[in-house]
Amino acid sequence: MAEISLVDTRNALDPASPLAVRGLTVSYGEKPALFSLDATFPAGAMSAIVGPNGAGKSTFLKAALGLIPRVSGEVQVFGRDVDRVRDRIAYVPQRASVDWDFPTTAIDVVLMGLYGQIGLWRRISGQYKARARACLDRVGMGEFADRQIGQLSGGQQQRVFLARALAQEADLFLLDEPFAGVDAATERAIIDVLKSLQAEGRSIVAVHHDLSTVPDYFDHVMLVNLRRIAEGPVRQVFTAAALSETYGGRLGATQIDTLILQGA
Amino acid sequence: MGPFLEALSFQAGYNAALVAIGAALLGFAAGAGGSFLFLRKRALVSDAVAHATLPGVGIAFIIMVALGGDGRSLWGLLIGSAVSAWIGLLAVEWMVRRTRLSEDAAIGAILSVFFGLGIVLLTIIQGMSRGRQAGLEDFLLGSTAGMLFQDAVLIAGGGALVVVAIWLLRRPMTLVAFDPAFAAARGVNVRRVDLAMMGLVLAVTVIGLKLVGLILIVALLIIPPVTARFWSERAETVVWTAGCIGAVSGWVGAALSASAPALPTGPIIVLVAAGLFALSLLFAPARGVAASLMARRAFQRRVHRRQGLLALSRAEPIHDPLTLRILRREDLIRPDGVATDTGRAAAAKVARDERRWSIARQLHHDTALTGRYDGLTPIEQVFTPDEITHFDAAIGGPNLAGGT
């Protein structure tokens, strides 16, 4: 790191951060989805990425993970290149991205989170099955272990995907809209699990769409709309000015007032 | 049927037995390998791959003749077909990645261009004065006739190798087929796994050219997985079941073909597989047509029974003939429509169930549980006895929780 700091001391990425990016630009064709974005998520925190539809929230996660190519910018996970620390990351993609008629049961899905440890060829022993079942229990889905995933409700499916992430025993959890289209009980169950992960010292970064729950659920927030509008502790950053800049005319002034009052 | 049974039981001679074994192994490899294509929803790519083998067959023949051979070495023809199929596959991939064409359009374009080129080459070859052209057209529909011992060994050995490769790659291929974004985040190289999957399909196609032919090999890749899907909800079981279905189709088909050599082998193998598919479609438990019809009928009867009992409990007249028939058959009402003692008891229980549900939905906070009210589910299946006692207390009537 010494050589790098000689060149640029002000903007060096924080090696302690579970996820830090600088100058990240991602483009679909010649239309940038994210432009020159900087972000430093704190370790051991629950962080939200908030912004209107099409603001580049999911794109940010995918680019950070290297799932889509970036035009420019630098990404570090725990101070290292993402490819070298994939074992420490658990990713929960958007629920809609999966074929629900796929022949797989809830426990099979969770076992996929253990493939990294089981290896490519070894038989799946009882020890791994027990661990997968424990992860399902933790999200309240133990009884549904042998259900084909298409037969589960939206909320139950999301819990199964969270259980798969738990099985990976990662230090950084990246979740894309974990509360989209789930019932209230599931939302409660998921947030409880995430809080317990945080209590274990893990870091969580979630794309989040429900502004009213941001102050309740999260410590740290990044407001994004193509560019980073604001980033920092929720109390400092989640302000009327920043929100109206993020959402433009889409959010009425009264709506914003209510949100800020709730957060205060 | 004599020759067929002999062939089926490997007693029609050493060569025929080896052909049957080869066909079974090829069928297994095709069924298991095709499962991943089916799960990845890219079944039709295999059709492009298969048709793209033909120019390679022609070019390999011409080269071998030009080098002084008779052009009939199966090894040479298969290597040629593999090269041109690989080029066709890469062309499909390239068109999808670099242009705005969708995969089905790219498949259509590559399939027809390569097949057309292949037919032109075969026509030219028919006019050539050197080489032994007879039998090249067998690559279109497959044939066991005139198959050499080493050809059968090649098919059997190649099939076995592909099966081993499928076993080695089964987890990354399942991961990529189910959730490519998650797989990529885990560090799986999705593109490479996809290419490996296609490579296996290509290997099956090439090995199967002689026996099944390029036009129908796609059926052997696709029919076994869709058949197996009727029998299982787990990917790994689907893969190996599809392998077994493919193996049985290959084996029975090869035996039939050996006993009736005038028939092309490919169509026979495919028809056997299609027969297994039809049986599964109709009779598979849970997913089959018969089972889902029966499940629908049973459900309909439950609804009518419940509605009938609710009507009895409210002393409303019942007009629906099916409801009347069901209640009469269970002796819940007399032929004249008046409730029997059992009928009245059952109606009372249903009415109590409804009252408890309505209280439960007012009192209980867990929407996951109260959400299970659908008019049919008995409340005892959802709530514990002490919770039900609690509901009964709220109703104000006598405690009936244990009374069923």
Chai-1 contact restraints between the chains, C-beta under 6 A:
chainA,res_idxA,chainB,res_idxB,connection_type,confidence,min_distance_angstrom,max_distance_angstrom,comment,restraint_id
A,L65,B,A185,contact,1.0,0.0,6.0,A-B,restraint_1
A,L67,B,A184,contact,1.0,0.0,6.0,A-B,restraint_2
A,R86,B,G187,contact,1.0,0.0,6.0,A-B,restraint_3
A,Y91,B,A185,contact,1.0,0.0,6.0,A-B,restraint_4
A,P93,B,A181,contact,1.0,0.0,6.0,A-B,restraint_5
A,P93,B,F182,contact,1.0,0.0,6.0,A-B,restraint_6
A,S97,B,A181,contact,1.0,0.0,6.0,A-B,restraint_7
A,V98,B,D179,contact,1.0,0.0,6.0,A-B,restraint_8
A,F102,B,F178,contact,1.0,0.0,6.0,A-B,restraint_9
A,P103,B,E233,contact,1.0,0.0,6.0,A-B,restraint_10
A,P103,B,R234,contact,1.0,0.0,6.0,A-B,restraint_11
A,P103,B,A235,contact,1.0,0.0,6.0,A-B,restraint_12
A,P103,B,V238,contact,1.0,0.0,6.0,A-B,restraint_13
A,T104,B,A235,contact,1.0,0.0,6.0,A-B,restraint_14
A,M112,B,L175,contact,1.0,0.0,6.0,A-B,restraint_15
A,Y115,B,R171,contact,1.0,0.0,6.0,A-B,restraint_16
A,L120,B,R171,contact,1.0,0.0,6.0,A-B,restraint_17
A,Q148,B,E233,contact,1.0,0.0,6.0,A-B,restraint_18
A,A185,B,T367,contact,1.0,0.0,6.0,A-B,restraint_19
A,A185,B,A368,contact,1.0,0.0,6.0,A-B,restraint_20
